[in-house]
Amino acid sequence: MSVSIFEREELRAAQAVAELCYTNPFSPRRIELERAALGSAFREGQSVWSRASSSFTSPNLPVLHERSTALLASAQRRFESRGEASAAERDAYDGLARYHLFARFDDDLQALIEALLRARTAGASAATERVAFYKPFRAEAARLYGIRSAFGERLRQVPHLFATSVQVRLAFALIYQSILGTSDAAARLRAATWQSIFTHDMRRYERALYQGMHEIPSLVLGASGTGKELVARAIGLARYVPFESASERFAAPLAADFSALNLSAMAPTLIESELFGHRRGAFTGAIDERRGSFEQCSQHGTVFLDEIGELDHSIQVKLLRVLQSRQFQRVGDVRPRSFRGKVVAATNRDLTAELATGAFRADLFYRLCADIVRTPTLAEQLAQAPDDLRTFVENAVERTLTRPEEVAPLVDEIVAFIDRKLGRSYGWPGNVRELEQCVRSFIVRGDYVPVARSDDQERAGGDALAGALAGANLTADELLDRYCAAQYAVHGTYQEVGRKLAIDWRTVKARIVAARNPS
């Protein structure tokens, strides 16, 4: 078939750019597509976008923008003169136009998101102000898609294209700023968080899923101190919000409705009231009616249930009803009410082990397990990228000091102290939270002494294992028992140890029990 609006090599490049437009920016696929789109013009750069990199801007982005603009211009001229194109060419042109719109207004998008996040950090009230650059965005979209009647549907979708462009920029900023590190584990976490927002198929998301993602809860699993709430916030704050073309405003405030509850810090009766609300007189002290988190949450908002593994069985049943039917009742009331938002849950517990003991309901788990994100331990990240220690220390220092010029010298001191006092092999059982306390302790006292956990035998597994090996008094089974216990001390879940050692988690659990109770 003859090519109508693209030469053969142009079509290949255009298809790569179109695919790039819908690719997870934190995945390795991004690099492959940049190389395919640019050919010999491709430049090697950072393969991982993170705050530890010198810049999140790929050296290929300016060249890609220039190339896509040139391809669009020539294709548009041919399209206007010939009026025909194959389905593959129309798809390539559509992707090019989509990429061009995002790149053309990237500075405006970035400024909008930065202002939004600054206001949120400052605790300013959310607003739905008029977006000044929507009008030129709409005009540029009309120029690109106003080619005969081939893209009439796209022209009708311009407000939606604008809304998804803003959502993409917001999601990128939240993930990039929150999830640190250049390790493979950190890169996988960023990519997984992106998928929780947009799924693995962004084309389908843009077509049909953007208004239905609240129906799929997200479950964040990982040891304490590994940043589960940061992941939850990125997922919850980057929700899709429709844009209203006539008023040039979003239908609701962006990144505004996120309610976080730490369930381990509340009594069951208080949890029930916080989640579902209560009627006046429902219990002693209920002097007024209360709207709970589910009732207050908007259709674009998120309720984050931290430490969901701590939930009492009676509340697990009620939460299951919310996830199944989107209905709930206030405590002491019979009137059904609706929950319109999204649920993100997190726990450091081994939920599959909790299922086996009956501590966690299987029906609730299977309502939560469609989208699971696992956060890596700090030890795992530093084993893959030791230099990231400085990035984590710097992040903690920046939140404490008020003079930027003081940051680098203090970071140097703290990293040198950790190398001298703890060593790079230190396991950081408290993960990033412990590292932050190490930084603060050094700032205050010039020292940090890790807390001994004598009541938890496996937390001392590394030293105990080393001592046993030195005495050469272990059988092969005993050695594996001790090693499983030592790995559990680092990773915190039976499943993670099982993945590391390539054995079933039930075997891991049995080995750890044996290590605790030697015959």
C-alpha positions in Angstrom: 0.0 0.0 0.0 1.4 3.4 -0.9 2.2 5.8 1.8 0.0 8.9 1.8 1.2 11.3 4.5 4.4 9.7 5.8 7.4 8.3 4.0 8.4 4.9 5.2 11.1 6.0 7.7 8.9 8.9 8.8 6.1 6.5 9.7 8.4 4.4 11.8 9.6 7.5 13.7 6.1 8.8 14.1 4.9 5.5 15.5 7.7 5.5 18.0 6.9 9.0 19.1 3.2 8.1 19.3 4.0 5.0 21.5 6.3 7.2 23.6 3.4 9.5 24.3 1.6 6.6 26.0 4.5 4.8 27.7 5.2 4.7 31.4 8.0 7.4 31.7 9.6 5.5 34.6 10.0 2.2 32.6 12.9 1.1 30.5 10.6 1.1 27.4 11.0 4.9 27.3 14.6 4.6 26.4 13.9 2.1 23.7 11.3 4.3 22.1 13.5 7.4 22.2 16.2 5.5 20.4 13.7 4.2 17.8 12.3 7.7 17.2 15.7 9.4 16.8 17.9 6.8 15.3 21.5 8.1 15.0 20.5 11.4 16.7 19.7 9.5 19.9 22.0 10.5 22.9 22.7 8.3 25.9 21.6 9.9 29.1 20.0 9.0 32.5 18.2 5.7 32.1 16.4 6.3 35.5 14.5 9.4 36.3 14.9 10.2 40.0 15.9 13.1 42.2 19.3 11.5 42.6 19.9 12.1 38.9 21.3 15.4 37.7 18.1 16.2 35.9 14.8 14.6 35.1 15.1 16.0 31.5 16.3 13.5 29.0 18.9 15.0 26.6 16.7 13.6 23.8 13.6 15.6 24.7 14.4 18.8 22.8 15.4 16.8 19.8 12.3 14.7 20.0 10.1 17.8 20.2 11.9 19.3 17.1 11.5 16.0 15.2 7.9 15.5 16.1 7.0 19.1 15.1 8.7 18.6 11.7 7.0 15.3 11.1 3.6 16.8 12.1 4.1 19.8 9.7 5.0 17.7 6.7 2.2 15.1 7.4 -0.4 17.9 7.9 0.5 19.4 4.5 0.2 16.1 2.8 -3.0 15.3 4.6 -4.6 18.6 3.6 -3.6 18.2 0.0 -4.4 14.5 -0.5 -7.2 14.0 2.1 -6.4 10.4 2.6 -4.4 8.2 5.1 -4.4 4.7 6.3 -5.5 3.7 9.8 -1.9 3.2 10.8 -1.0 6.7 9.6 -4.0 8.3 11.3 -3.0 6.6 14.6 0.6 7.8 14.1 -0.5 11.3 13.3 -2.8 11.4 16.3 0.0 10.2 18.6 2.4 12.8 17.2 -0.2 15.6 17.8 -0.8 14.3 21.3 3.0 14.4 22.0 3.3 17.8 20.4 0.6 19.3 22.5 2.1 18.0 25.7 5.6 19.2 24.8 4.5 22.5 23.4 2.7 23.4 26.7 5.1 21.6 29.1 6.4 24.8 30.7 2.8 26.0 31.4 1.8 22.5 32.7 4.9 22.5 35.0 4.2 26.0 36.3 0.6 25.0 37.0 1.7 21.9 38.9 4.5 23.6 40.9 2.1 26.4 42.0 -0.5 23.7 43.0 2.1 21.7 45.1 3.5 24.9 46.7 0.0 25.9 47.8 -0.7 22.4 49.1 2.6 22.4 51.1 1.8 25.9 52.5 -1.7 24.6 53.6 -3.5 27.0 51.3 -7.2 26.2 50.5 -7.8 24.5 47.2 -9.3 26.5 44.4 -10.5 26.0 40.9 -9.1 29.0 39.2 -9.4 29.7 35.5 -6.5 28.1 33.6 -5.1 30.9 31.3 -3.2 28.6 28.8 -6.2 26.4 28.0 -7.3 28.8 25.3 -4.0 28.6 23.3 -4.0 24.8 24.0 -7.4 24.5 22.5 -6.4 26.6 19.5 -3.3 24.5 18.8 -5.4 21.3 19.1 -7.9 22.8 16.6 -5.0 23.5 14.2 -3.6 20.0 14.4 -6.9 18.1 14.4 -9.0 20.4 12.2 -8.0 18.4 9.0 -11.2 17.7 7.1 -13.3 15.4 9.2 -10.7 12.8 10.0 -10.3 13.9 13.6 -13.7 15.3 14.5 -13.9 13.1 17.6 -10.5 14.4 18.8 -11.7 18.0 18.5 -14.7 17.2 20.7 -12.3 15.6 23.3 -10.0 18.6 23.7 -11.1 19.4 27.3 -10.4 15.7 28.1 -7.0 15.8 26.4 -6.2 18.8 28.5 -7.3 17.2 31.7 -5.2 14.1 31.1 -2.2 16.2 30.2 -2.4 18.0 33.5 -3.0 14.7 35.3 0.1 13.2 33.6 2.3 16.2 34.7 0.9 16.0 38.2 1.5 12.3 38.6 5.0 12.6 37.2 5.8 15.4 39.7 4.4 13.5 42.7 6.2 10.3 41.9 9.5 12.0 41.0 9.6 14.1 44.1 8.4 11.4 46.5 10.2 8.2 45.5 14.0 8.7 45.8 16.8 6.6 44.5 18.5 5.3 41.4 18.4 1.6 42.3 16.5 -0.9 40.2 14.1 -1.4 43.2 13.3 2.3 43.4 12.8 2.5 39.6 10.4 -0.4 39.7 8.5 1.3 42.5 8.1 4.5 40.5 6.9 2.5 37.5 4.5 0.5 39.6 3.1 3.6 41.2 2.5 5.1 37.7 0.6 2.0 36.7 -1.6 2.3 39.7 -2.7 5.7 38.4 -2.8 5.0 34.6 -2.7 1.2 34.3 -0.3 -0.5 32.0 -2.3 0.7 28.9 -2.6 4.5 28.9 -4.5 4.5 25.6 -7.3 2.4 27.2 -7.1 4.6 30.3 -7.5 7.7 28.2 -10.4 6.2 26.3 -12.4 4.4 28.9 -10.9 4.0 32.3 -10.1 7.5 33.5 -13.5 7.9 35.3 -13.6 4.3 36.7 -10.3 3.9 38.5 -11.8 4.7 41.8 -13.5 1.3 41.6 -10.1 -0.5 41.9 -8.6 -0.1 45.4 -4.8 -0.1 45.7 -2.9 -2.0 48.3 0.6 -0.9 49.3 2.7 -3.6 51.1 6.1 -3.2 52.7 8.1 -3.0 55.9 7.7 -0.1 58.3 9.5 3.0 57.2 9.7 2.2 53.4 7.5 5.0 52.2 4.1 3.4 51.8 2.3 6.6 52.6 4.3 8.5 49.9 3.2 5.9 47.3 -0.4 6.2 48.6 -0.3 10.0 48.3 1.0 9.9 44.8 -1.7 7.5 43.8 -4.5 9.4 45.6 -3.5 12.9 44.8 -3.0 12.3 41.0 -6.7 11.4 40.4 -8.4 12.5 37.2 -10.5 15.7 37.4 -12.6 16.7 34.4 -12.0 20.1 32.8 -14.8 22.4 31.8 -14.1 24.1 28.5 -16.7 26.9 28.8 -15.5 28.1 32.2 -11.8 27.1 31.5 -11.7 25.6 35.0 -11.4 22.2 36.5 -14.6 20.7 37.8 -13.0 20.2 41.3 -9.8 21.2 43.0 -6.7 19.2 41.9 -4.8 17.1 44.4 -7.1 18.4 47.2 -9.1 15.5 48.7 -6.9 13.0 50.4 -7.8 11.7 53.9 -5.2 9.5 55.7 -6.1 7.4 58.8 -3.5 5.5 60.7 -5.7 2.6 61.9 -3.0 1.2 64.3 -3.2 4.4 66.4 -7.0 4.2 67.0 -9.4 2.1 69.0 -11.9 0.0 67.0 -14.8 2.2 68.1 -13.0 5.4 67.1 -12.0 3.8 63.7 -15.6 3.0 63.0 -16.7 6.6 63.7 -13.8 8.1 61.7 -14.6 6.0 58.7 -18.4 5.8 58.7 -19.4 8.7 60.9 -22.0 8.5 63.6 -25.5 9.6 64.6 -26.1 11.9 67.6 -26.5 9.7 70.7 -25.1 6.6 69.0 -22.8 6.1 71.9 -21.6 7.8 75.0 -19.9 11.1 74.0 -21.6 11.3 70.6 -23.2 14.7 71.3 -23.3 15.7 67.6 -23.7 14.0 64.3 -20.4 13.3 62.5 -19.6 12.8 58.8 -16.9 10.1 58.5 -14.1 10.0 55.9 -16.1 7.9 53.4 -18.9 10.4 53.5 -16.7 13.5 53.2 -14.7 12.1 50.3 -15.6 13.5 46.9 -15.8 11.4 43.7 -12.3 12.7 42.9 -10.9 12.0 46.4 -9.1 9.2 48.2 -9.3 7.6 51.6 -6.0 6.1 52.7 -6.2 3.3 55.3 -2.8 2.9 56.8 -2.0 -0.3 58.7 -5.2 -2.0 57.4 -3.8 -5.3 58.8 -4.7 -3.9 62.3 -8.5 -3.7 61.5 -10.9 -5.5 63.9 -13.0 -8.2 62.2 -16.2 -6.4 62.7 -14.9 -3.4 60.8 -13.4 -5.5 58.1 -16.9 -6.7 57.3 -18.2 -3.1 57.0 -15.2 -2.1 54.9 -15.9 -5.1 52.6 -19.4 -3.8 52.1 -18.1 -0.4 51.1 -15.8 -1.9 48.5 -18.5 -4.2 47.1 -21.5 -2.0 47.1 -20.1 1.5 47.7 -22.7 1.8 50.5 -22.3 2.3 54.2 -24.2 3.5 57.3 -23.2 5.9 60.1 -22.8 4.3 63.5 -26.3 4.2 65.1 -28.1 5.0 61.8 -29.9 2.9 59.3 -29.9 5.2 56.3 -27.6 4.0 53.5 -25.0 6.5 52.2 -22.7 6.4 49.2 -18.9 6.4 49.0 -17.8 8.0 45.7 -14.0 8.0 46.0 -11.1 5.7 45.9 -9.5 3.5 48.7 -5.8 3.1 49.0 -4.7 0.7 51.9 -1.3 -0.1 53.3 0.2 -2.6 55.8 3.5 -3.9 56.9 1.9 -7.2 57.9 2.2 -10.4 55.9 -1.5 -10.6 54.9 -1.3 -14.0 53.3 0.0 -15.3 56.7 -2.8 -13.4 58.4 -5.3 -15.2 56.1 -3.9 -18.5 57.2 -4.5 -17.7 60.9 -7.9 -16.1 60.3 -6.7 -12.6 61.5 -7.6 -11.1 58.1 -10.7 -11.9 56.1 -10.0 -13.6 52.8 -13.0 -11.9 51.1 -11.6 -8.5 52.1 -8.1 -9.4 50.9 -9.4 -10.5 47.5 -11.3 -7.2 47.2 -8.0 -5.4 47.8 -5.5 -7.4 45.9 -6.2 -6.4 42.3 -3.6 -3.6 42.4 -0.7 -4.4 44.8 2.4 -2.2 45.1 5.4 -3.4 47.1 7.9 -0.9 48.6 11.5 -2.1 48.8 13.5 -1.9 52.0 16.3 0.7 52.4 18.8 -2.1 52.7 17.7 -3.5 49.3 18.0 -0.1 47.6 21.4 0.7 49.0 22.7 -2.8 48.1 21.9 -2.0 44.5 22.9 1.7 44.6 25.2 2.5 47.5 25.6 6.2 46.5 21.9 6.7 47.1 22.7 6.9 50.8 23.7 10.5 50.2 20.5 11.3 48.4 18.4 10.0 51.3 20.5 11.9 53.9 20.3 15.1 51.8 16.5 14.8 51.6 16.3 14.5 55.4 18.7 17.4 56.0 16.9 19.7 53.5 13.7 19.3 55.6 15.5 20.5 58.7 17.9 23.3 57.8 16.7 26.7 56.8 19.9 27.8 55.0 20.5 26.0 51.7 24.2 26.7 51.8 24.5 24.6 55.0 23.1 21.5 53.5 26.1 20.0 51.6 28.6 20.3 54.4 26.3 18.7 56.9 25.4 15.9 54.5 29.2 15.3 54.1 29.5 15.0 57.9 26.6 12.7 58.3 27.6 10.3 55.4 31.2 10.2 56.8 29.7 9.4 60.3 27.6 6.6 58.9 30.5 5.1 57.1 32.7 5.3 60.2 30.2 4.3 62.9 27.6 2.0 61.2 29.3 1.0 57.9 27.7 0.6 54.5 26.6 -2.9 55.4 24.3 -1.7 58.2 20.8 -3.2 57.6 18.6 -0.2 58.6 15.9 -2.3 60.1 13.8 0.9 60.5 14.4 1.7 56.9 14.1 5.4 55.7 12.3 6.3 58.9 15.3 5.1 60.9 17.7 6.9 58.6 15.8 10.2 59.2 16.1 9.7 62.9 19.8 9.0 62.5 20.2 12.3 60.7 18.3 14.2 63.4 20.2 12.5 66.2 23.5 13.5 64.5 22.3 17.1 64.1 21.4 17.3 67.8 24.0 15.1 69.5 26.7 14.4 66.8 26.0 10.7 67.3 23.5 7.9 66.6 23.1 4.7 68.5 20.8 2.1 66.9 18.1 0.8 69.2 18.7 -2.8 70.3 15.6 -5.0 69.9 16.4 -7.8 72.4 12.7 -8.8 72.5 12.7 -9.8 68.9 15.2 -12.6 68.3 15.1 -12.4 64.5 16.1 -8.7 64.5 19.4 -9.7 65.8 19.6 -12.5 63.1 22.6 -11.2 61.3 24.9 -11.1 64.3 23.5 -14.4 65.7 24.1 -16.1 62.3 27.6 -14.8 62.1 28.4 -16.1 65.6 26.9 -19.5 64.9 28.9 -19.8 61.7 32.1 -18.8 63.5 31.4 -21.7 65.9 30.7 -24.1 63.0 28.0 -25.8 65.1 25.0 -25.7 62.7 23.5 -28.4 60.6 22.4 -27.5 57.0 18.7 -27.2 58.2 19.7 -25.1 61.1 21.7 -22.8 58.9 18.8 -22.3 56.6 16.5 -21.7 59.6 18.8 -18.9 60.9 19.3 -17.4 57.4 15.6 -17.2 56.9 15.2 -15.4 60.2 18.0 -13.0 59.4 16.4 -12.2 56.0 13.1 -11.7 57.7 14.7 -9.1 60.0 15.7 -7.1 57.0 12.7 -7.5 54.7 9.8 -7.8 57.2 7.5 -10.2 55.3 7.5 -13.9 54.6 6.7 -13.3 50.9 9.6 -11.0 50.4 12.0 -13.4 51.9 10.5 -16.2 49.8 11.0 -14.2 46.7 14.6 -13.5 47.7 15.4 -17.1 48.4 13.2 -18.6 45.7 11.2 -20.7 48.2 7.6 -20.8 49.2 6.6 -18.2 51.9 5.1 -21.0 54.0 8.5 -22.7 54.1 10.1 -19.4 55.1 7.6 -19.1 58.0 8.2 -22.7 59.1 12.0 -22.1 59.0 11.7 -18.9 61.1 9.5 -20.7 63.7 12.1 -23.4 63.9 14.9 -20.8 64.4 12.9 -19.3 67.2 12.3 -22.6 68.9 15.4 -24.8 68.4 15.0 -28.4 69.6 
